[in-house]
Amino acid sequence: MDRRSYLKSSVALGGSLLMPAGVLALAGCSGTSKTPELAGFDGQIMGTGYSVRLGAPLSEGLAARVHDALKDVDAHMSTWKTDSELSIFNDSVDGDWQSMTPATIQVMAQAMDTSAKSQGAFDVTIGPLVDLWGFGAGATGTASIPVGRQISASLAQVGYESIEVDVQASAARKLNADARLDLSGIAKGHAVDRVAAVLDGMGLDSYLVEVGGELKARGVKPDGSLWKVAIEKPAAGSRDIYRALNLDNQAIATSGDYRNFFDDGGQRYSHSIDPRTGQPVNHELASVSVVATSTMTADALSTALMVMGPDDAMAFANQHQVAAYMILKSGTSLKEVYSDAFAPLLT
């Protein structure tokens, strides 16, 4: 099963593709049943699905160009491909600067910025911990609870300060030879932005793009209405709408703890791991959705807030004007809370 480490809210269903947690596209036109279906196409990449819906007729070759853009992201940023640019960097053991493609450097730079702003709640070097808990490409066997000394050893490899990125030179280097990057909290968002760039480059000004549950919208639908999406109810094994909202030239990404996990002795261990402690998160936050202009930014921030927990996440979101929507769980009950910057989106 291809359980990609950078698909941060996923679970294998029926031996097929992963079902990402978070946001559902409600892209159909409003109006009568005679309203034609929106043009678009669907595909599969990076162990998940993607979709594009357009407010204009589908042009020849567009689907192939979109798929090529997503294949490029996979080829460079996958931890599951041993020959990817990221894997080659991870396997290096020296501290020399390594030239990398501008796209990979852009994602790494954004990841480093979010790591610093969140004081390590988001940490691009979390790879060893993801593998240790059985959720990453380097995991051995099935997911299980590691012992304390294993966690301590992996924590010694974690620390975003051990990576330096030079955007101008399009290069990066390790200060800790054992550091291993995992772009789990940001690569899908970047993939959405890459698809949007393809559509923009072809002069399209009305679309909704989704990759593994992260979405970006531009313009309005043919009936003049905004693109509508739904934040799903955080429940394993189902896809129910919890809250719908319109996107006005915006992107949305969600991180949750309810899809990718394992159970041991009645205790659930989430794939959302706190890089500061080496432990899966254990708090009331079930999911966090962030709306921003960039899907990559929304993706990274939703991951960081999910790790922080409800109180710290809300304080961070309000301090940094992040439009964040959080669903808290208490037993079988759910409660929504949101930041000041998200409130206008509910009107």
NUTOR-421304 format. One record per residue (C-alpha): residue in one letter; x, y, z. Coordinates in nm, 4 decimals, decimal comma, m for minus. Layout:
% NUTOR-421304
PT; rest; px; py; pz
PT; A; X; Y; Z
...
***
This chain:
% NUTOR-421304
PT; rest; px; py; pz
PT; M; 0,0000; 0,0000; 0,0000
PT; D; 0,1362; 0,3380; m0,1042
PT; R; 0,0811; 0,5363; 0,2156
PT; R; 0,2722; 0,8511; 0,1273
PT; S; 0,4269; 1,0321; 0,4222
PT; Y; 0,3408; 1,3691; 0,2782
PT; L; m0,0294; 1,2923; 0,2662
PT; K; m0,0807; 1,4075; 0,6185
PT; S; m0,4429; 1,3056; 0,6745
PT; S; m0,4973; 0,9753; 0,4987
PT; V; m0,5960; 0,6153; 0,5422
PT; A; m0,6106; 0,3217; 0,3067
PT; L; m0,9654; 0,2183; 0,2218
PT; G; m1,0471; m0,1130; 0,0600
PT; G; m0,6953; m0,1573; m0,0679
PT; S; m0,7363; 0,1366; m0,3031
PT; L; m0,6479; 0,5020; m0,2888
PT; L; m0,6111; 0,6994; 0,0292
PT; M; m0,8997; 0,9048; 0,1572
PT; P; m0,7560; 1,2404; 0,2660
PT; A; m0,9146; 1,4178; 0,5562
PT; G; m1,0392; 1,7687; 0,5520
PT; V; m1,2262; 1,9497; 0,2775
PT; L; m1,4794; 1,8367; 0,0203
PT; A; m1,5362; 2,0148; m0,3099
PT; L; m1,8966; 2,1157; m0,3712
PT; A; m1,8308; 2,2272; m0,7247
PT; G; m2,1631; 2,1693; m0,9001
PT; C; m2,3450; 2,4676; m1,0436
PT; S; m2,6458; 2,5904; m0,8530
PT; G; m2,9819; 2,6171; m1,0196
PT; T; m3,2150; 2,3694; m1,1821
PT; S; m3,1408; 2,0107; m1,2691
PT; K; m3,1004; 2,1254; m1,6319
PT; T; m2,7861; 2,3197; m1,5426
PT; P; m2,4965; 2,1486; m1,7249
PT; E; m2,2186; 1,9822; m1,5342
PT; L; m1,8990; 2,1787; m1,4927
PT; A; m1,6160; 2,0877; m1,7267
PT; G; m1,3194; 1,9201; m1,5656
PT; F; m1,1315; 1,5994; m1,5002
PT; D; m1,0029; 1,3750; m1,2239
PT; G; m0,6845; 1,1771; m1,1774
PT; Q; m0,4609; 0,9894; m0,9399
PT; I; m0,1128; 1,0821; m0,8237
PT; M; 0,1044; 1,0572; m0,5100
PT; G; m0,1166; 0,7846; m0,3674
PT; T; m0,4239; 1,0059; m0,3683
PT; G; m0,6757; 1,1609; m0,6054
PT; Y; m0,7031; 1,5024; m0,7617
PT; S; m0,9727; 1,6944; m0,9447
PT; V; m1,0056; 2,0094; m1,1532
PT; R; m1,3369; 2,1820; m1,2195
PT; L; m1,3581; 2,4670; m1,4674
PT; G; m1,5932; 2,7523; m1,5390
PT; A; m1,5018; 2,7255; m1,9087
PT; P; m1,4862; 2,4466; m2,1677
PT; L; m1,2038; 2,1963; m2,1252
PT; S; m0,9212; 2,2670; m2,3687
PT; E; m0,7222; 1,9956; m2,5397
PT; G; m0,4073; 1,8926; m2,3561
PT; L; m0,4957; 2,0609; m2,0271
PT; A; m0,5431; 1,7378; m1,8329
PT; A; m0,2032; 1,6111; m1,9504
PT; R; m0,0307; 1,9357; m1,8503
PT; V; m0,1847; 1,9210; m1,5042
PT; H; m0,0822; 1,5583; m1,4570
PT; D; 0,2729; 1,6380; m1,5695
PT; A; 0,2954; 1,9176; m1,3116
PT; L; 0,1834; 1,6812; m1,0351
PT; K; 0,4238; 1,4095; m1,1529
PT; D; 0,7037; 1,6650; m1,1240
PT; V; 0,6125; 1,7394; m0,7620
PT; D; 0,6087; 1,3670; m0,6855
PT; A; 0,9390; 1,3056; m0,8615
PT; H; 1,1166; 1,5767; m0,6629
PT; M; 0,9542; 1,5775; m0,3190
PT; S; 0,8523; 1,2187; m0,2492
PT; T; 1,0138; 1,0310; 0,0390
PT; W; 0,8774; 0,7134; m0,1166
PT; K; 1,0897; 0,7419; m0,4308
PT; T; 1,4520; 0,6607; m0,3530
PT; D; 1,5701; 0,8655; m0,6513
PT; S; 1,3671; 1,1775; m0,5736
PT; E; 1,5488; 1,5024; m0,5083
PT; L; 1,4334; 1,4992; m0,1475
PT; S; 1,5431; 1,1387; m0,0869
PT; I; 1,8867; 1,2070; m0,2319
PT; F; 1,9229; 1,5063; m0,0003
PT; N; 1,8059; 1,2984; 0,2966
PT; D; 2,0581; 1,0237; 0,2191
PT; S; 2,3517; 1,2631; 0,2013
PT; V; 2,5836; 1,2649; 0,5024
PT; D; 2,8027; 1,5681; 0,4370
PT; G; 2,7416; 1,9333; 0,5105
PT; D; 2,8099; 2,0661; 0,1622
PT; W; 2,5621; 2,2852; m0,0186
PT; Q; 2,3513; 2,0841; m0,2611
PT; S; 2,1905; 2,2397; m0,5668
PT; M; 1,8177; 2,1705; m0,5892
PT; T; 1,5377; 2,2748; m0,8203
PT; P; 1,3783; 2,6133; m0,7443
PT; A; 1,0396; 2,4515; m0,6713
PT; T; 1,1836; 2,2201; m0,4059
PT; I; 1,3799; 2,5064; m0,2520
PT; Q; 1,0646; 2,7200; m0,2462
PT; V; 0,8770; 2,4514; m0,0538
PT; M; 1,1702; 2,3954; 0,1831
PT; A; 1,1999; 2,7694; 0,2474
PT; Q; 0,8289; 2,7972; 0,3283
PT; A; 0,8576; 2,4938; 0,5542
PT; M; 1,1544; 2,6463; 0,7348
PT; D; 0,9686; 2,9749; 0,7800
PT; T; 0,6664; 2,7980; 0,9281
PT; S; 0,8951; 2,5890; 1,1490
PT; A; 1,0517; 2,9038; 1,2927
PT; K; 0,7244; 3,0945; 1,3347
PT; S; 0,5603; 2,8011; 1,5112
PT; Q; 0,8683; 2,7443; 1,7293
PT; G; 0,8986; 2,3884; 1,6084
PT; A; 0,5350; 2,2785; 1,6220
PT; F; 0,5821; 2,2388; 1,2491
PT; D; 0,9264; 2,0931; 1,1791
PT; V; 1,0397; 1,9950; 0,8333
PT; T; 1,2965; 1,7517; 0,9829
PT; I; 1,0289; 1,5358; 1,1466
PT; G; 1,1084; 1,2472; 0,9103
PT; P; 1,2822; 1,0197; 1,1649
PT; L; 0,9857; 1,0428; 1,4033
PT; V; 0,7326; 0,9755; 1,1273
PT; D; 0,9297; 0,6626; 1,0330
PT; L; 0,9719; 0,5548; 1,3951
PT; W; 0,5975; 0,5567; 1,4589
PT; G; 0,5344; 0,3588; 1,1408
PT; F; 0,3797; 0,6299; 0,9228
PT; G; 0,6669; 0,7137; 0,6891
PT; A; 0,8497; 0,5693; 0,3914
PT; G; 1,1343; 0,4541; 0,6145
PT; A; 0,9105; 0,2672; 0,8575
PT; T; 0,9889; m0,0984; 0,9204
PT; G; 0,6995; m0,3373; 0,9808
PT; T; 0,3618; m0,2217; 1,1044
PT; A; 0,2965; 0,0863; 1,3131
PT; S; 0,3714; 0,0298; 1,6803
PT; I; 0,4615; 0,2163; 1,9974
PT; P; 0,8367; 0,2844; 2,0169
PT; V; 1,0227; 0,2733; 2,3467
PT; G; 1,1585; 0,5831; 2,5145
PT; R; 1,5181; 0,5391; 2,4035
PT; Q; 1,4057; 0,5052; 2,0412
PT; I; 1,2126; 0,8306; 2,0663
PT; S; 1,5122; 1,0040; 2,2251
PT; A; 1,7401; 0,8803; 1,9476
PT; S; 1,5020; 1,0045; 1,6794
PT; L; 1,4563; 1,3391; 1,8527
PT; A; 1,8329; 1,3868; 1,8286
PT; Q; 1,7899; 1,3871; 1,4505
PT; V; 1,5058; 1,6398; 1,4571
PT; G; 1,5498; 2,0168; 1,4565
PT; Y; 1,4754; 2,2560; 1,1732
PT; E; 1,7756; 2,4665; 1,2785
PT; S; 1,9973; 2,1927; 1,1329
PT; I; 1,8889; 2,2797; 0,7771
PT; E; 2,0001; 2,5874; 0,5846
PT; V; 1,8278; 2,6996; 0,2655
PT; D; 1,9670; 2,9535; 0,0172
PT; V; 1,6805; 3,0589; m0,2076
PT; Q; 1,8952; 3,2796; m0,4292
PT; A; 2,1454; 3,0027; m0,4957
PT; S; 1,8691; 2,7370; m0,5076
PT; A; 2,0642; 2,5192; m0,2671
PT; A; 2,0366; 2,3620; 0,0780
PT; R; 2,2663; 2,1916; 0,3249
PT; K; 2,2581; 1,9895; 0,6450
PT; L; 2,4259; 2,0908; 0,9677
PT; N; 2,3248; 1,7545; 1,1141
PT; A; 2,4172; 1,4630; 0,8889
PT; D; 2,1343; 1,2523; 1,0345
PT; A; 1,8601; 1,5046; 0,9555
PT; R; 1,5851; 1,3787; 0,7253
PT; L; 1,3238; 1,6076; 0,5775
PT; D; 0,9591; 1,5132; 0,5472
PT; L; 0,7364; 1,7506; 0,3523
PT; S; 0,4188; 1,5835; 0,4811
PT; G; 0,2626; 1,9070; 0,5971
PT; I; 0,3177; 2,1174; 0,2883
PT; A; 0,3692; 1,9223; m0,0377
PT; K; 0,0012; 1,8717; m0,1217
PT; G; m0,0599; 2,2422; m0,0822
PT; H; 0,2297; 2,3158; m0,3142
PT; A; 0,0892; 2,0646; m0,5628
PT; V; m0,2437; 2,2518; m0,5685
PT; D; m0,0612; 2,5807; m0,6277
PT; R; 0,1373; 2,4221; m0,9109
PT; V; m0,1835; 2,3112; m1,0822
PT; A; m0,3324; 2,6576; m1,0330
PT; A; m0,0224; 2,8072; m1,1972
PT; V; m0,0776; 2,5840; m1,5006
PT; L; m0,4394; 2,6994; m1,5271
PT; D; m0,3418; 3,0641; m1,4798
PT; G; m0,0795; 3,0279; m1,7497
PT; M; m0,3467; 2,9118; m1,9926
PT; G; m0,5575; 3,2184; m1,9217
PT; L; m0,8232; 3,0390; m1,7150
PT; D; m0,9884; 3,2557; m1,4530
PT; S; m1,2570; 3,0249; m1,3139
PT; Y; m1,1609; 2,6979; m1,1493
PT; L; m1,1550; 2,4830; m0,8382
PT; V; m0,8496; 2,2599; m0,7893
PT; E; m0,8291; 1,9797; m0,5333
PT; V; m0,5380; 1,7498; m0,4524
PT; G; m0,5881; 1,5031; m0,1688
PT; G; m0,8406; 1,7247; 0,0092
PT; E; m0,6582; 2,0588; m0,0207
PT; L; m0,8288; 2,3117; m0,2490
PT; K; m0,7826; 2,6399; m0,4273
PT; A; m1,0478; 2,8450; m0,6060
PT; R; m1,0318; 3,1259; m0,8576
PT; G; m1,3099; 3,3425; m0,9928
PT; V; m1,6743; 3,2385; m0,9937
PT; K; m1,8760; 2,9572; m1,1469
PT; P; m2,0678; 3,0126; m1,4729
PT; D; m2,3817; 3,1009; m1,2757
PT; G; m2,1919; 3,3830; m1,1022
PT; S; m2,1721; 3,2156; m0,7617
PT; L; m1,8535; 3,1569; m0,5665
PT; W; m1,6999; 2,8120; m0,5484
PT; K; m1,8374; 2,6300; m0,2447
PT; V; m1,6461; 2,3768; m0,0363
PT; A; m1,7265; 2,1809; 0,2764
PT; I; m1,5192; 2,1089; 0,5845
PT; E; m1,5936; 1,7499; 0,6705
PT; K; m1,6999; 1,6048; 1,0013
PT; P; m1,3947; 1,4513; 1,1730
PT; A; m1,5016; 1,0878; 1,1769
PT; A; m1,3099; 0,7832; 1,0574
PT; G; m1,4725; 0,5904; 0,7755
PT; S; m1,7253; 0,8540; 0,6660
PT; R; m1,7332; 1,1780; 0,4695
PT; D; m2,0080; 1,3977; 0,6108
PT; I; m2,0318; 1,7747; 0,5770
PT; Y; m1,9768; 1,9687; 0,8994
PT; R; m1,9524; 2,3253; 0,7677
PT; A; m1,9812; 2,4715; 0,4144
PT; L; m1,8225; 2,7952; 0,3021
PT; N; m1,7445; 2,9916; m0,0127
PT; L; m1,3935; 3,0519; m0,1416
PT; D; m1,3314; 3,3930; m0,2951
PT; N; m0,9987; 3,3516; m0,4771
PT; Q; m0,8711; 3,1598; m0,1740
PT; A; m0,7247; 2,8265; m0,0747
PT; I; m0,8094; 2,5934; 0,2131
PT; A; m0,6173; 2,3086; 0,3731
PT; T; m0,7034; 2,0810; 0,6641
PT; S; m0,5051; 1,8710; 0,9079
PT; G; m0,6801; 1,6101; 1,1216
PT; D; m0,6064; 1,3200; 1,3533
PT; Y; m0,8987; 1,0948; 1,2595
PT; R; m0,7926; 0,9111; 0,9448
PT; N; m0,4312; 0,7964; 0,9698
PT; F; m0,3733; 0,6254; 1,3053
PT; F; m0,3277; 0,2915; 1,4728
PT; D; m0,4889; 0,1442; 1,7820
PT; D; m0,3021; m0,0303; 2,0611
PT; G; m0,4821; m0,1544; 2,3710
PT; G; m0,7750; 0,0756; 2,3081
PT; Q; m0,5496; 0,3821; 2,2761
PT; R; m0,5416; 0,5604; 1,9408
PT; Y; m0,2073; 0,6914; 1,8161
PT; S; m0,2357; 0,9575; 1,5464
PT; H; 0,0032; 1,0233; 1,2593
PT; S; 0,0072; 1,3876; 1,3778
PT; I; 0,3306; 1,3797; 1,5758
PT; D; 0,4620; 1,6648; 1,7870
PT; P; 0,8234; 1,7126; 1,6729
PT; R; 0,9065; 1,8748; 2,0051
PT; T; 0,8174; 1,5695; 2,2134
PT; G; 0,8319; 1,2830; 1,9654
PT; Q; 0,4807; 1,1752; 2,0657
PT; P; 0,1533; 1,1706; 1,8683
PT; V; m0,0719; 1,4595; 1,9594
PT; N; m0,3184; 1,3959; 2,2393
PT; H; m0,5585; 1,6848; 2,2829
PT; E; m0,9097; 1,7963; 2,1962
PT; L; m0,8349; 1,9187; 1,8436
PT; A; m0,9857; 1,6825; 1,5871
PT; S; m0,9126; 1,8958; 1,2816
PT; V; m0,7845; 2,2376; 1,1796
PT; S; m0,8689; 2,4125; 0,8529
PT; V; m0,6811; 2,7213; 0,7367
PT; V; m0,7857; 2,9585; 0,4592
PT; A; m0,5146; 3,1614; 0,2844
PT; T; m0,4219; 3,2928; m0,0585
PT; S; m0,1608; 3,0182; m0,1010
PT; T; m0,2516; 2,6523; m0,0536
PT; M; 0,1066; 2,5773; 0,0459
PT; T; 0,0848; 2,8344; 0,3265
PT; A; m0,2533; 2,7022; 0,4399
PT; D; m0,1210; 2,3453; 0,4366
PT; A; 0,1817; 2,4183; 0,6543
PT; L; m0,0134; 2,6327; 0,9000
PT; S; m0,2913; 2,3756; 0,9441
PT; T; m0,0265; 2,1176; 1,0323
PT; A; 0,1386; 2,3492; 1,2836
PT; L; m0,1896; 2,4433; 1,4510
PT; M; m0,2971; 2,0787; 1,4699
PT; V; 0,0166; 1,9997; 1,6681
PT; M; m0,0163; 2,2999; 1,9006
PT; G; m0,3506; 2,2048; 2,0516
PT; P; m0,6604; 2,4247; 2,0865
PT; D; m0,5419; 2,7012; 2,3168
PT; D; m0,1973; 2,7608; 2,1662
PT; A; m0,3354; 2,7221; 1,8137
PT; M; m0,6017; 2,9874; 1,8694
PT; A; m0,3525; 3,2263; 2,0293
PT; F; m0,1118; 3,1775; 1,7363
PT; A; m0,3865; 3,2208; 1,4763
PT; N; m0,5093; 3,5462; 1,6286
PT; Q; m0,1569; 3,6800; 1,6791
PT; H; m0,0616; 3,6122; 1,3164
PT; Q; m0,4024; 3,6902; 1,1582
PT; V; m0,4469; 3,3320; 1,0389
PT; A; m0,7975; 3,2382; 0,9231
PT; A; m0,8297; 2,9129; 1,1188
PT; Y; m1,1330; 2,6932; 1,1818
PT; M; m1,1015; 2,4222; 1,4462
PT; I; m1,3220; 2,1304; 1,5424
PT; L; m1,2783; 2,0110; 1,9005
PT; K; m1,3865; 1,6729; 2,0266
PT; S; m1,4994; 1,5776; 2,3762
PT; G; m1,6093; 1,2182; 2,3884
PT; T; m1,8713; 1,1913; 2,1145
PT; S; m1,9418; 1,5656; 2,1099
PT; L; m1,7950; 1,8113; 1,8603
PT; K; m1,7547; 2,1862; 1,8903
PT; E; m1,6414; 2,4471; 1,6393
PT; V; m1,4204; 2,7428; 1,7245
PT; Y; m1,2481; 2,9837; 1,4885
PT; S; m1,0053; 3,2722; 1,4831
PT; D; m1,0929; 3,6362; 1,4342
PT; A; m0,9658; 3,6264; 1,0760
PT; F; m1,1926; 3,3301; 0,9906
PT; A; m1,5126; 3,4872; 1,1230
PT; P; m1,5857; 3,6973; 0,8081
PT; L; m1,5833; 3,3788; 0,5966
PT; L; m1,8924; 3,2511; 0,7792
PT; T; m2,1147; 3,5421; 0,6775
***
